[in-house]
Amino acid sequence: MPTYAYACKDCGHAFDVFQSFTDSSLTSCPECQGALRKKFNSVGVVFKGSGFYRTDSRDSKGSTVSAAPAAAPAPAAAPAPAAAAAAS
């Protein structure tokens, strides 16, 4: 059963109540019978088990993302044969 936090708008009295999801919200302060407001807190989320982490979906051999192979440097221009240079 969830715990809800309430605070009185008139006297400032704050308290927690265990309520079912189907129960209606409280409307009057138990101290002064003033108007209540429900306080909302952040919810802590805990991920348990496999499949939640970046490394869980990868195989043991390495990353599933493959990088493109590095291109081999272009060979240097070969000098023109001496016969072709002499013919011109």
N, C-alpha and C positions, 0 to 999 in steps of 0.2 A: 504494500500500500504506500503511495507517495506521501511525502511530507510537504505541507504548504506553509509558507510563512505569511503572517498577517501583521499589520500595524494599524493602530487606531489613528484616525485623522484628528481627533480632538485631544486626547491625552497623551498620545505617543507610545502607548503600551504596545510592545511587540511580543509575539509568541508564535510557536509552531504547532500545527495540528496534523495528525495522520488522518487522511480522508481518502475515500475511494474516488475513482475517476467519475463515477456516477453521482456522487454526493454534490449537493449544491454548495456554493461558496457561502462562508459566514458573512453576516452583514452587520452585526452589532457587537461591540466590545464587551468582554466579560467584566471589565473593571468599571467602566463609566457608561455603558450602553450607547456609546458614540458610534459613528460610522467607521467601518473597517475598509481597508484596501488590501488587496493581495499583493505581496511583494514577489517579484520574479527574479530568480537567481540564475546564474549561468549553470549549465549542466555539464558535469564532467563526463567525458566520453573515454572509454577504455576499449581499445581494439585488442582482442585476444584471438589467438590462433594464427594460422598461416594465411597468406594472401593479402595482407594489409601493408606490407613493406615493399619497397622498391626491389629488393633482392629476392623476394619470394617467387617472382614469376620468371626468374632467369634460370637457365640450366647451369650445372656445375662447371661446364667447360669455359664459360665466359659470357660476355654480354650478348644479348640477342640483337642489339643494334649494331649493324656492321658499318664500319667506316669504309669509304671508297678507298681502294688501294692507291698508294702514292704513285703518281705518274713518273715514269723513268725520265731522266733528263734527256733532252734531244741530243743526238750525237753531233759533234762539231762538224762543220762543213769540211769535207775532204778536199785537199788541194787538187786543183785540176791537173790531169796528166800533162806531162811535158809535151807530148805530141800535139794535144789539142791547143796548147798555148802557142806552139810554134806555127801551127797551121793558120792562126788568125793574123 
